[in-house]
Amino acid sequence: MNDPDSVGVLISGPAEAELSVVLFRGGWADVDYVASMDDAGALPASDIASAREFGVQLDGWVARVFGQSSSSGEPNL
């Protein structure tokens, strides 16, 4: 039986902006982004205890990288 330790998503946006998120079973994520040629790096992501918390974090990361929320208030998970 397969029992994955992580799941990842890559979100691409305008002007070649990208957000890469790998969520690990242990409650943390590796979050890397490129918003522009002068704005790239990693974002903090730890103590994620539920899908709701992940949705809230994801909204914040999307807003940081793309300047908008990924949903209208409720996580879309």
Secondary structure, 3 states (H helix, E strand, C coil): CCCCCEEEEEEECHHHCEEEEEEECCCCEEEEEEEECCEEEEECCCCCCCHHHHHHHHHHHHHHHHCCCCCCCCCCC
